[in-house]
Amino acid sequence: MNTKTPPVYFDEMSDTGGIRAPYKRLDDWHRTMPSGIRNIKQHEAEALFRRIGITFAVYGEGGDPERLIPFDMFPRVFTFGEWRKLERGIKQRAQALNMFLSDVYDRGEIVKAGRIPADLVYRNEAFEIAVHGFRPPKSVFSHIVGIDLVRTGPDQFYVLEDNCRTPSGVSYMLENREIMMRMFPDLFVKNRIAPVDHYPNALKSTLASVAPQKCDHEPRVVVLTPGHFNSAYYEHTFLADMMGVELVEGQDLFVEGDFVYMKTTEGPKKVDVIYRRLDDAFIDPLCFRPDSMLGVPGLMSVYLSGGVTICSAPGAGVADDKAIYVYVPEMIRFYLGEEPILENVPTFQCGKADDRKYVLENLPELVVKEVHGSGGYGMLVGPKSSKSQIEAFRAKIEDNPGGYIAQPTLALSTCPTFVEEGIAPRHVDLRPYCLMGEKIELVPGGLTRVALTEGSLVVNSSQGGGVKDTWVMAE
Amino acid sequence: MLSRTAGHLYWLGRYLERAETAARLMEVGGRNALLPNTTGGHRNEWEAVLQAMGTFEAFSEKYSDTGQRNVETFLFFDQSNPSSIASCIGAVRENARVVRTAMTVRLWDAINTAFQDLKEMSRTERSQLSMSDLIDWTMKVCAEIRGSIEIAQLRNDGYHFLNIGMAIERADNTARLLNVKYYVLLPSMRYVGSGLDNYQWVTLLRAMSAHRSFIWTYDGELSPAKIAHFLIFNQLFPRSLLTCSMKTADHLDHLARGYGKSTEAQQKVREIVGELAEGQVEDIFEEGLHEFLMRFMVANEDLARAVQSAYLGGAEA
């Protein structure tokens, strides 16, 4: 049992001084909502999600494979001032991560300067030796950077992790907004909320801006999906549709000579930019996993000879590894000569003897993560875990210390959320999506994930998390 | 348009048509079961329906008798029957899901809503669902999906592939039904011209929602020659072999013009239309209705294969 006083969480709607300004109207809104209306609206929202087909697929667990992510109607709000700071911090970080990638696949200055250990980079599973020496168009490796943020106080934000490969969830950001506008138009009349619906346009121009030099015409962009069994398939169709580009599978593409083509009813059409939503290991069976049926044989050789651009670039994963995460503030200082605007969560690397000692002594207080894990799996939340779970993790860490990092359990902020009895505070995080091509762009908003179980700190949809519409108040 | 996308749209059209045919057959079977016995009582009527769909064998393997409840389950709900309405609507939705980007929100909405309804219905107590509800629901859903295609879908190549799928499948269904009349409904030549024969022709017309149209068009006189003419050659009747083939030809021509090139598929459909346009009922009866229909079905399949290899990436779905 934890005998300490329970931690005090920052609630984004009501702090010690009463209702915070950006939530004032929402407070009225939920108080004056007639009883009964709420349930009707909640059902309406669910029916809309199902009808539009916004589901994520979970196969192999029995039951309906098409699940809805629970949608909470209570919006999460940022003031313009709060957002401006976040925006600067996110762009700074996305830029540094891309400079890091350009560097480590080139001369590796940051390693030579002793700012990041060589082993962590070059022996990293995500380091792609095949692209060493290759510079992608506009020197961008990660075109969509998803930065997971948590908040602990009015002015205190932390970066929880970076996603440089293919961060998902942006379709929820857009659809949550669509559905809220449809159900509660009044809220949008009374509040000045910055729109997010230009994201697909911005994404398309970002992708078009990194077309290969060899491309001498309007670039043809496609979205490459592993197929409709993928849990994020809805998002793939959504983005392709909103951008007005083809959604292709590996079987629709083929390589001939120096270029990639797609099979169409009018014969082959050349493809210039591939926004791929599948992992490096699967994109080209000739270069990576030979057993993959999802990719395109020969794609990598076309890529390396400048015939096509792959977004995100193969090898980008080395920047979002949890072991590398610790060094991102260092990257910002090294490449940009600036101090990081957004802080990292203090992180203990179990591979280091001192850190490990501290971690093993303080497991009940810490959050432990697998270095290569994702989706909230393979994670220990010390204060919420039983003795036996903690002991199981102790054994794992002792067995493979380099495979784990640990962080203090953060007092994640809460946001009012509809529950059976009215509203109650629930913990939230935030994932904004930063676009990098010729320029760097960020739509005002992101995906707010909420841990719907009382007291839970795990917001992942695979672990009972839900989503909220995220508002940035216009100036 | 991606070949794979075109393929999914084409199959969406085929399954949609197949679902509707299944509902029509259920309607006929259900109606006939209400009438006094003609040959061996209502059981035989259901058997004829199953024969018409080419699923009697599969049915017999699974169910002990052709009671209405069994047939209903088999034709509507049974996922193991690839021609059941549930299977067809499921296939429509699966094809649609894969190519969401190629259809309007309205069309997807119609398809997806039908699919969600279907799930709801399979959870509903069966005594709450009368057969006429099931049939009405299917006809309504098919009409809604078709309507969404007509009012909102861009007239681009995707629209043509949808329609080619529907027209090829519809031609096949009409030929199949007509053929079954010859084989199952009319086991012996000695019935030709008898009261029973007429009754069975009416059944066939009803299966194609064409009884009234026929009476209007041919002054009510039922004769094998007139009915064959109606179902094969009449350009006013939307399910006749000629109308269906002309529709396929029309959409294939649109594609050829849009793409600036003609393929084997246009060639094949032109041959089919050419023969039908000049055909005479007398010639067909001379050749033998069955032989003629078999030849048509083979040619139609051939056409489907040509469409597949010219546009849909070659591989069969």
Interface residues (C-beta under 8 A of the other chain):
Chain A: R50 R51 I52 G53 G227 H228 T237 F238 A240 D241 E246 L247 V248 E249 Q251 D252 M262 K263 T264 T265 E266
Chain B: M1 L2 S3 R4 T5 A6 R97 V98 R100 T101 V105 W108 D109 N112 T113 Q116 D157 F161 L255 Y259 Y311 L312 G313
